[in-house]
Amino acid sequence: MDDSAYHPVPLDFERLAESEARARSEAYTRAMLKRRTVRDFSTQPVPMDLIENAITAANSAPSGANQQPWTFAVITDPALKAKIREAAETEERENYGRRMSDEWKAALAHLGTTWEKPHLTDAPVLIVVFAQSYGIAVDPAGTDTAQIKHYYVTESVGIAVGMLLSALHLAGLATLTHTPSPMGFLAEILHRPPNERAFVVIPVGYPADGTVVPTLTKKTLFDVMIRYDAAAPSGDEQAVTG
Ligand code: IYR
């Protein structure tokens, strides 16, 4: 290890009383269980500081080698939103009409999605998250650039997007995680550099009046969590079996 690069500082950590930890944990879980993906947005604008705060939270996400390989493009310009909608719908018309298998369309049927994407123009804000496949270093004179290898880009950006969705939800905003496919048009329309590829489009705003959402259930904790505890001492009446 190159020790000259390692300059640790004391951890700023607040150990919570268990009761406080439990209260916060339950409040967070309760709030997150109310998150729903929304597809019908009001055109009402949202305060930009809420968007900035959420992106600041997302930008604190852990990432491979702390390279933070992401860019959050925040679009409020109606003309740009219209361009994105048109390009997304062109791709999605192909997807729903030809490219998606019957099996895929059957898997989506309960969500009620179609090729039409009015949320791309109705939502007051679109956040397009770009993943930086590699970094670009510019020399001090600003004349030369070099490519910097990035690590665990997909994992890092996925974690940051999860934190972004959580932060936006807790700020009282509705979101949609939209992945038009292919997404190449986004880098083009938004003039992103060659190291960036679109990862997801997130319309953000308030639900339109009368918004409905699909009936969905989530897997239970017992479906998704497997415990590996040490076996209880033999003869212990309290042994956990399930
Ligand atoms: N990208 C398309 C189709 C789609 C695919 C999945 I997997 C979804 O969970 C939802 C939609 C669209 O946005 O309509």
Residues whose N, C-alpha, C, O or C-beta is under 5 A from the ligand:
A	BS01	IYR	T113 T114 T179 P180
